[in-house]
Amino acid sequence: MTDRIDLTGMEVCARHGALGFEKTSPQLFRVDVTARLDLSRPSRTDDLSDTLDYAALAAEVREVVGGESHTLIERVAQTVADAVLAHNRVHSAVVTVHKPHAPVGVALDDVSVTIERSRPAP
């Protein structure tokens, strides 16, 4: 499937990390989501109900990332992918979670994890 909806650079303050202070002090996370789905019908009908509402999806992603605290951003990425794949129209999802201020002990611009998940074949 080559059709997709992309949400890029969503910013969420959340409490994810392996260090104690990361569980209590919110940090900035950026999230990129690609939802792959067939957009042929909505491209003809021009009807929002025939597609994936990206505003609603963005709100869901913000809620997931800003919700339950996780130790690993790998887990954060998986929970986002699960939320995207919960939409029946979506065939697969690519999720990148960026942690630009990760306390890694060296200067860097960003740390990120990217996962790709697909709906199991019937």
C-alpha positions as CSV (number, residue, x, y, z in Angstrom):
1,M,0.0,0.0,0.0
2,T,1.5,3.3,-1.1
3,D,-1.1,5.7,0.2
4,R,-0.4,7.2,3.6
5,I,-1.2,9.9,6.1
6,D,1.8,11.4,7.9
7,L,1.9,13.3,11.2
8,T,5.3,14.8,11.6
9,G,7.0,16.6,14.5
10,M,4.1,16.3,17.0
11,E,5.4,17.7,20.4
12,V,4.3,16.2,23.7
13,C,5.7,16.7,27.2
14,A,5.8,13.4,29.0
15,R,7.5,11.4,31.6
16,H,9.3,8.5,29.9
17,G,12.8,7.2,30.8
18,A,15.0,4.9,32.8
19,L,16.3,7.4,35.3
20,G,14.3,8.4,38.3
21,F,14.0,12.1,37.5
22,E,12.6,11.3,34.1
23,K,9.5,9.8,35.8
24,T,8.8,13.0,37.7
25,S,10.0,15.8,35.4
26,P,8.3,16.1,32.0
27,Q,10.5,16.2,29.0
28,L,9.9,17.1,25.4
29,F,9.2,14.2,23.0
30,R,8.6,14.5,19.3
31,V,6.6,11.9,17.4
32,D,6.3,11.1,13.7
33,V,3.5,8.8,12.6
34,T,2.9,7.3,9.1
35,A,-0.4,5.4,8.7
36,R,-0.6,3.4,5.5
37,L,-4.1,2.8,4.2
38,D,-6.1,2.8,1.0
39,L,-7.1,6.4,0.2
40,S,-8.7,5.7,-3.2
41,R,-12.3,6.0,-1.9
42,P,-11.9,9.3,0.0
43,S,-9.9,10.8,-2.9
44,R,-13.1,10.3,-5.0
45,T,-15.8,11.0,-2.5
46,D,-14.2,13.9,-0.6
47,D,-15.9,12.6,2.5
48,L,-14.2,12.7,5.9
49,S,-16.0,9.5,7.0
50,D,-14.2,7.6,4.2
51,T,-10.7,8.3,5.6
52,L,-8.7,8.4,8.7
53,D,-9.4,11.7,10.5
54,Y,-5.8,13.0,11.1
55,A,-6.9,15.5,13.7
56,A,-8.5,12.8,15.8
57,L,-5.4,10.6,15.2
58,A,-3.1,13.4,16.4
59,A,-5.2,13.8,19.6
60,E,-5.0,10.0,20.2
61,V,-1.2,10.0,19.8
62,R,-0.9,13.0,22.1
63,E,-3.0,11.2,24.7
64,V,-1.0,8.0,24.4
65,V,2.5,9.6,24.6
66,G,1.4,12.0,27.4
67,G,-0.3,9.2,29.3
68,E,1.2,6.2,31.1
69,S,5.0,6.5,31.8
70,H,7.3,4.0,30.2
71,T,11.0,3.2,30.8
72,L,11.8,2.8,27.1
73,I,10.9,4.9,24.1
74,E,10.7,1.6,22.3
75,R,7.6,0.9,24.4
76,V,6.2,4.4,23.8
77,A,6.5,3.8,20.0
78,Q,4.7,0.4,20.3
79,T,1.8,1.9,22.2
80,V,1.5,4.6,19.5
81,A,1.6,1.9,16.8
82,D,-1.1,-0.1,18.6
83,A,-3.3,3.0,18.7
84,V,-2.8,3.7,15.0
85,L,-3.5,0.0,14.0
86,A,-6.7,0.1,16.1
87,H,-8.2,2.0,13.2
88,N,-9.6,-0.7,10.8
89,R,-8.6,1.2,7.7
90,V,-4.9,1.3,8.6
91,H,-2.8,-1.6,7.2
92,S,0.5,-0.6,8.7
93,A,2.1,2.1,10.8
94,V,5.6,3.6,11.1
95,V,6.2,5.4,14.4
96,T,9.3,7.4,15.4
97,V,9.7,8.7,18.9
98,H,12.3,11.4,19.3
99,K,13.8,12.3,22.7
100,P,15.9,15.4,21.8
101,H,17.1,16.1,25.4
102,A,17.9,12.5,26.4
103,P,20.4,12.4,29.3
104,V,23.0,10.3,27.5
105,G,26.2,12.1,28.7
106,V,27.3,13.5,25.4
107,A,26.1,16.4,23.2
108,L,23.8,15.3,20.4
109,D,20.8,16.7,18.5
110,D,18.4,13.8,19.0
111,V,17.8,10.2,20.1
112,S,15.0,8.4,18.3
113,V,13.5,5.0,17.9
114,T,11.6,4.0,14.8
115,I,9.3,0.9,14.6
116,E,7.1,-0.4,11.8
117,R,4.1,-2.6,12.5
118,S,1.6,-4.2,10.2
119,R,-1.9,-5.6,10.8
120,P,-1.6,-9.5,10.9
121,A,-2.7,-11.1,7.6
122,P,-6.2,-12.6,7.8
